Amino acid sequence: LSGCASISVEPEKGLVNPSPSRTPKQLLVEAFTFPAETSVRVDRSGIQLADFKTNLERNLRTALVKQLEPFGVQVQPAMENEDSSSPERAAWLIRGQFIRVNQGSRLLRIGIGLGAGGTKMETAVQIYDLAAKSKLPLFAFRTTGGSNAEPGLLLSGGPVTGPVGIAITVSELGVTAVTSGGHGVSEDTRRTARVIASYLSEKLAALGIIPTAKARKAKRLQRQ
């Protein structure tokens, strides 16, 4: 019950993590995609669903670029028509896919909490060394998590009795639902970007590309 949202990273097993062909001077971030098998549970369809996916792709890439900037390696979005396959290019390409996106229920999260109506966002991420001859990823990992874990208004505000108390609680829920937009897919996007950047910083520091003091520790997924 110690937090409203948590995103963790799980390195993929069975992949060889060789040293890069050369020190990357640039990090290129592709927009994450939605494979056909992605589980998407949101209250949209048709054009609205397409717009939701487009915005989510753009927001995650923007947030990830911002999170990577402090580590001291040049970072920028990868252009769609850019030829990034040159073996002379000392760069890492960050590519990813949304595996699961569930917007949950904001009313349940705010009113009850403790996981009721919680969101879920899962991604798969691959890092490619563009200067390497191999087409396999340098390394890969997944992220998973969501919100929220703390008790909502109905469980944290003491006893509510009588019609007046119920009316006040419903009113509070309405106000909180409008003002608490951070707890949901938007927050999951920001936290996912942060944990991806943190895990990348660990790798960069381990290879001596950035100072260890600059790296951030990414939270690992604890399997039951």
Secondary structure as UniProt FT lines:
FT   STRAND          5..11
FT   TURN            13..14
FT   STRAND          26..29
FT   TURN            36..37
FT   STRAND          39..41
FT   HELIX           46..68
FT   HELIX           69..71
FT   STRAND          74..77
FT   TURN            80..81
FT   TURN            87..88
FT   STRAND          91..102
FT   HELIX           106..111
FT   TURN            114..117
FT   STRAND          120..129
FT   TURN            130..131
FT   STRAND          139..147
FT   HELIX           153..156
FT   HELIX           162..179
FT   TURN            181..182
FT   HELIX           185..206
FT   TURN            207..208
FT   HELIX           212..214
//
